[in-house]
Amino acid sequence: MKLKKRGVAKFLVCTILGIVLFAVNIPALGKSAFSWFSSACEDFLAPAYPWILMAFVSVSLALTVLGLGENPFIRNNPRFKRTFYKKKMQLVTLLVSLSVLVCYQFVPVPFLNGQSEALVSMCGDMFVFLILAKMTLPLISDYGLSELLEVFLRPIMKPLLKVPGCAVVHMMASSFVSVTASTVMAGEQYQQGIYNRREAVTTITCLTIPTMFVTMLICNTVGMENQWFHLYVYILAVCLVAGVIVARLFPICRIPETYAAEHPAEEEPDHESKIHFALHRASEQALRAKYDPVDNFLTIVFSMISFIPYILAWGTVLKLILAYTDIMTILTYPYGLYLQLFGIAEGTQVAPVLVLNFLDVVMPTVVLTEVADPSVVLRVLCITLSQMVYIAPLLLTLASKGLSSLGEQMGIWLVRALVLVPCAALLYPVFF
């Protein structure tokens, strides 16, 4: 097969530019170009954060109310319908988050505003950061890097992780696109017979890695944007080691290797050499990729509706619980001792991330922004981001007919939570 020079050039230029933009520290700036630009924008807009967030939440609330009333404009537009149509819990969350913002801006409620202040600042930073990242991250995710890496990673999948070579696509999808997309893909391929049940569950629980996008966001939120590249490589290594171990332990090793449909043979591509084939796939993807800034902007704004009000509303409630009760500390105290056993000195202080991470991948930052020791923050971020069990992917896994059960998923989550701590502790000195 003949390589298309234009495709190869487009792949190389876009990918190298993306890597330089995100991963290479500029000596004159002391950080990457993207980190410098996003920080400058955040500093400039910080005084207006409450107003920006109030406008964002108010518009979202109005559209959600229209969606509950089955307004034709909402019902007939796929994007609006997906986001606003009949969203009762979203309405509650938006009302609570708007109340938090109104109190913060206009009503002196010291015990409430003291807890919400950091979250308002955090969500404002997220709003700016996510828009900028969504406009630039496609340089890494959309122009062939995933296709190139897939070719070289396929041979190690079966020996290490007990899954077919094509499962590497899920690692790429979760890293470059989203964990949700990877979970949906694995569930669909189980129903098509591409994976048996054990392979599908292993793929979802051991091959899913945190998205670059989310990891960058969280690093920025806890003030460690300069550490993003090292942290992400560290997470990849920990996820791989933990995945190799967990795939061989109960309950995964006891899952029957049954198929939901007739299993098709995995085809190996006919090509002259691996590098030739890899470049061919990367160049073809680069030629197909089209940059659409308007669509990127709308996609991220609509997706933020699902978690920024959530963090403002329920993050404030959780901070109140953490500040005025000992419930979280008591529930997670044994986990805190386990963290201390592996050298995390502030283990009992950060242990509530075990519960917060289950609610949403961003929620642990509610605790970690108050931790001074960067080594603790980096190790705990690695552990929590690598768990990858929170409400959205869990519900999607359970919704795939015959794939898994809540008890099975909780068993895997517990084993993975226990295995990740020593893996993160042992590999930390290698990367930092």
JOJO-V48559 format. One record per pair of residues at least 4 apart in sequence whose ideal C-beta (glycine too) atoms are under 6 Angstrom apart, sorted by the first residue. I is the first residue (numbers start at 1). GAP is how many residues later the second one is. D is the distance in whole Angstrom. If there is no record, write none. Layout:
i gap d
I GAP D
I GAP D
//
This chain:
i gap d
1 279 5
3 5 6
3 276 6
3 277 6
4 279 5
7 276 3
7 279 5
7 280 4
8 271 6
8 275 5
10 276 4
11 4 6
11 132 6
11 133 4
11 271 5
11 272 5
11 275 4
12 4 6
14 125 5
14 129 4
15 128 6
15 130 5
17 122 6
18 121 3
18 122 4
19 4 5
20 4 5
21 12 5
21 13 5
22 10 6
22 12 5
23 206 4
25 6 6
25 7 6
26 7 6
29 7 5
31 4 4
31 5 5
31 195 5
35 190 4
38 91 5
38 94 5
41 87 5
42 83 5
42 86 5
45 83 6
48 4 5
49 75 3
50 55 5
53 48 6
53 70 6
54 4 6
54 47 5
57 37 6
57 40 5
57 41 5
57 252 6
60 34 6
60 245 5
61 33 4
63 21 5
64 20 5
64 23 5
64 26 5
64 27 5
64 30 6
66 5 4
66 8 5
67 7 4
67 17 4
67 18 4
70 5 6
72 4 6
74 6 5
74 10 5
74 11 6
75 6 6
80 4 5
81 4 4
83 219 5
83 222 6
93 216 5
93 217 6
93 220 5
94 215 5
96 217 4
97 212 4
97 215 4
97 216 4
100 16 5
100 212 5
100 216 5
102 4 6
103 4 4
103 6 5
103 9 6
104 9 5
104 12 5
104 16 6
109 4 5
110 4 6
115 201 6
115 204 4
115 205 5
116 4 6
116 200 5
119 193 6
119 196 5
119 197 6
122 99 6
123 185 5
123 188 6
123 189 6
125 4 6
126 4 6
129 4 6
129 88 6
129 91 5
130 170 5
131 169 6
133 4 5
133 80 6
133 83 6
134 162 5
134 166 4
135 161 6
137 4 6
137 76 6
138 4 4
140 5 6
141 35 4
142 147 4
143 143 5
143 146 5
144 4 6
144 138 3
144 141 4
144 142 4
146 26 4
146 30 5
147 134 4
147 135 5
147 138 5
148 130 5
148 134 4
149 4 6
150 18 5
150 22 6
151 126 6
151 127 4
153 15 4
154 11 4
154 14 6
156 4 5
157 4 6
157 6 5
157 8 5
157 10 6
157 11 6
160 84 5
161 82 6
161 86 5
162 85 5
163 4 4
163 36 5
163 39 5
163 40 6
164 102 5
167 36 5
167 40 6
170 12 5
170 16 6
170 33 5
170 37 5
171 36 5
171 38 6
172 4 6
173 4 5
173 8 5
173 9 4
173 12 6
174 5 5
174 8 4
174 34 5
174 35 5
175 34 5
175 37 6
177 4 5
178 33 6
179 29 6
179 214 5
180 212 6
182 26 5
183 21 6
183 210 4
183 213 5
184 212 6
186 14 5
186 17 5
186 18 5
187 213 3
187 216 6
189 5 4
189 6 6
190 5 5
190 10 4
190 70 6
190 213 6
191 69 5
192 69 6
193 66 5
193 68 3
193 69 5
193 70 5
195 4 4
195 5 4
196 61 4
196 62 6
196 63 5
197 58 6
197 61 5
198 57 4
198 59 5
200 203 6
201 4 6
201 54 6
201 203 5
202 4 5
202 45 5
202 50 6
203 4 5
204 4 6
204 193 6
205 207 5
206 37 4
206 40 5
206 41 5
208 180 5
209 30 5
210 4 6
210 5 5
210 175 4
215 17 5
216 12 5
218 147 6
219 5 5
219 6 5
219 9 4
220 5 5
221 144 5
222 143 6
222 146 5
222 147 6
222 155 6
227 4 5
230 201 6
234 148 6
234 197 4
235 147 5
235 150 6
235 151 6
237 190 5
238 4 6
238 144 6
238 148 5
238 185 5
238 186 5
238 189 6
239 4 6
239 147 5
241 182 5
242 4 6
242 177 5
242 178 5
242 181 5
243 4 6
245 174 5
246 169 6
246 170 5
246 173 6
247 5 6
248 5 6
249 166 6
250 4 6
251 157 6
251 160 4
259 4 5
269 8 6
271 5 6
271 6 4
272 4 5
279 4 6
304 4 5
309 4 6
310 4 6
311 4 4
315 51 5
319 4 6
319 47 6
320 4 6
321 4 5
322 6 6
326 4 5
328 24 4
332 4 6
332 19 4
332 20 5
332 22 5
335 16 5
335 19 5
336 11 4
336 12 3
336 15 3
339 5 4
339 8 3
340 7 4
342 79 5
342 80 6
342 83 4
343 82 5
344 32 6
344 35 6
346 4 6
346 30 5
350 17 6
350 30 5
352 4 6
352 15 6
353 4 5
353 11 4
353 14 6
353 27 6
353 31 5
356 7 4
356 8 5
357 7 5
357 27 4
357 30 6
358 32 6
359 4 5
360 30 6
361 29 5
364 4 6
364 20 5
365 4 6
368 9 5
371 5 5
371 6 5
379 45 5
379 49 6
381 4 6
382 4 6
382 42 5
383 37 5
383 41 5
386 34 5
387 30 6
389 5 6
389 24 5
397 7 5
404 4 5
404 5 6
412 4 6
420 4 6
422 4 6
428 4 6
//
